[in-house]
Amino acid sequence: MLEFLPPGGTVRKLWIGEAEAYRDHLLRLDFESRRRRFSGGVGDDFIAQHARSIGAFGVVVYGFFLDGVLRGAAELRPAGPFAREAEAAFSIEQPWQSLGVGSVLLERILLAARNRGITALQMQCLAENRRMQQLARKFEADLKFDFGDVVAEVDPPRFTGLSLLREWTEDGWGVVNALLDAQSRLVRAG
Ligand SMILES: CC(C)(COP(=O)(O)OP(=O)(O)OC[C@H]1O[C@@H](n2cnc3c(N)ncnc32)[C@H](O)[C@@H]1OP(=O)(O)O)[C@@H](O)C(=O)NCCC(=O)NCCS
């Protein structure tokens, strides 16, 4: 699938040292987006603790960056070490919603899930969250879901050499983009 992102935006995996950037992004979510992201109201302390947990075994977070600032994220969290089930969750700050970012992030999460042998992916989604449901429907070929129960069951196919190569290539580009981004911010600051 072609990736359409807002101009200047990039998507890459977060590093463990970026837990603070993840926390700040989650704290910037407006009230409604925060409620939808966590399927209910949660406080700032909960968010700070949640962000710190990106270093836990098996957790993968993709971030959408604009001008070096994390504006959107997608999290893949396995149920346990070597588990076949995982949870996926998405958060995009309000000004960058409905611009295609969620679609790019979901595609990356599906690839990561597939490459880790995860066969059941759950997305906690409030019944009223039409946009998330529409987003999942776009990937009907890769997902099997039932929103009657507000939980989406996903069934990605098994990994192949090509799917592994794709993730590694994207990781490589992620590092290059992060370096270029840091350099251009340094130039601007100077
Ligand atoms: C839900 C969310 C992840 C979707 O990401 P997004 O970047 O806004 O979505 P996209 O722009 O990729 O749009 C995906 C699809 O949703 C549909 N859509 C977009 N905007 C919509 C809107 N305002 N209302 C209903 N459907 C909408 C479209 O079908 C779209 O696909 P298309 O443009 O190819 O037709 C994002 O809006 C978000 O983070 N919301 C707050 C937190 C949340 O709800 N998280 C989900 C629970 S984990």
The ligand as an ORCA input file, in Angstrom:
! r2SCAN-3c Opt
* xyz 0 1
  C      -8.756      6.495     15.282
  C      -7.474      7.024     14.677
  C      -6.311      6.125     15.058
  C      -7.621      6.990     13.144
  O      -6.455      7.521     12.545
  P      -6.567      8.667     11.447
  O      -5.217      9.047     11.026
  O      -7.415      9.755     12.010
  O      -7.339      7.898     10.312
  P      -7.079      7.946      8.723
  O      -6.926      9.366      8.280
  O      -5.990      7.005      8.385
  O      -8.460      7.423      8.214
  C      -8.809      6.071      8.268
  C     -10.213      5.893      7.729
  O     -11.145      6.355      8.689
  C     -12.235      6.983      8.005
  N     -12.333      8.346      8.527
  C     -11.429      9.356      8.453
  N     -11.911     10.432      9.101
  C     -13.120     10.089      9.613
  C     -14.077     10.760     10.408
  N     -13.900     12.035     10.803
  N     -15.198     10.076     10.749
  C     -15.393      8.793     10.351
  N     -14.500      8.111      9.619
  C     -13.382      8.747      9.253
  C     -11.957      6.915      6.532
  O     -12.585      5.766      6.005
  C     -10.484      6.749      6.506
  O      -9.998      6.076      5.402
  P      -9.966      6.825      3.945
  O      -9.594      8.236      4.190
  O      -8.942      6.074      3.158
  O     -11.343      6.665      3.433
  C      -7.174      8.507     15.104
  O      -8.205      9.338     14.644
  C      -7.003      8.655     16.620
  O      -5.913      8.493     17.141
  N      -8.105      8.941     17.340
  C      -8.025      9.143     18.799
  C      -7.648      7.891     19.583
  C      -8.412      6.674     19.129
  O      -9.586      6.720     18.802
  N      -7.738      5.537     19.127
  C      -8.341      4.278     18.706
  C      -8.540      3.338     19.833
  S      -7.087      2.435     20.195
*
